[in-house]
Structures are given as C-alpha cells and as structure tokens.
Amino acid sequence: MKTTRLFVLAAFVLTPAFSQNGPGPRGPQNQTPVAVLPATAEEIQSLSYMREEEKLARDVYRFLFARWNYAAFDRIATSEQQHFATIGTLLTRYNIPDPVAVDTPGVFAHPKLVALYTELTAKGSLSLRDALEVGVSIEKLDIADLTAASTTTKLDIKRVYTNLMLASFNHLDAFEAGLELLAAVQ
C-alpha cells in the first residue's frame, strides 16, 4: 500500500507545482494581471465534478460526526470544506459555472453523487465501524478521481489536485487507523 501511495504521489509531486501566473504564495509576486488560458472541456468537467465530490465528502463527514460524535469526522469535514472552497476559486478563475448554486447538504447536480450520498449516509448510520469504512471508501474514490484528473496541463489546477491527493492520503490513514483502533478494543 505504501509503495503504491509513493508511486501515485511521485507522479504529482515531481511535476512543477507553480501556478499558471507565477511562482505562487512563497515566491515573488507579479502584481500585473496575467491572462488565464481557457479551461479545456476535460478540465471544466473535472473541476465541476471535483467541486461536488469535495462537497460530498464534507456533507457525509458532517452527517457522520453528528451521528457518532467521532472527532476525526469533524476535523476532516473542515478540511473538505477548504478543498471545496479551493476548487470554487478555480471555477471562478476559469469562469466555469459552479454546480453548487445552493449549498444544501445532500443536494448535488450529478445524479451519481445524489445516490452515493444516500448510500454512504445509510451505511454510515449503522455503526461506527461502518462509518469509518465509509470514510475509507470516500478517500479511495477521491484518490482515484484525482489520479484520473491529473492529465491537466495547467499548473495551478495540477497543484490543487496534488494538494487534494496528499490530503486524501492523510484522511485515508486517519480512517484506517480508526478502524484498527476499533478492532483492538472490540
């Protein structure tokens, strides 16, 4: 598992992680506005879907925290909110319509995500073990979708996807550790 993780991360991390408009927050800033190349159809589809997938994760984790009061769900939901906002920034930058016109828990433009939300919250309601397994499933889905979306040539999008991928691996570790702990006490 760790070898696979390192291989997947290497594909992201070894790519230059600079924004399209300059070195980014730690380097020199060019205050002159720079034209942003339009997003491709694939990038538009990917960003729109990732916006809702981050919302799915956040909404499910908030639901599971309310159900089980397990702190990891609250912490990771907060992280997912940041990811959701970051994708929103990219949608604005590339003038892509936001699929989350109204941010209501469990409401999605993509029918697949509506069904997934219903399925995951139902399973996560059964037991804490099931809830942690839901977390593992969501993070594995995020990792797979981010890997598929990594074909973008826009460095700012690639940087965001790299950061989301790193966070998903951390979240996956947290949920797997929770399952191990739960198994040890039962």
Secondary structure, 3 states (H helix, E strand, C coil): CHHHHHHHHHHHHCCCCCECCECCCCCCCCCCCCCCCCCCHHHHHHHHHHHHHHHHHHHHHHHHHHHHCCHHHHHHHHHHHHHHHHHHHHHHHCCCCCCCCCCCCCCCCCHHHHHHHHHHHHHHCCCHHHHHHHHHHHHHHHHHHHHHHCCCCCHHHHHHHHHHHHHHHHHHHHHHHHHHHHHHHC
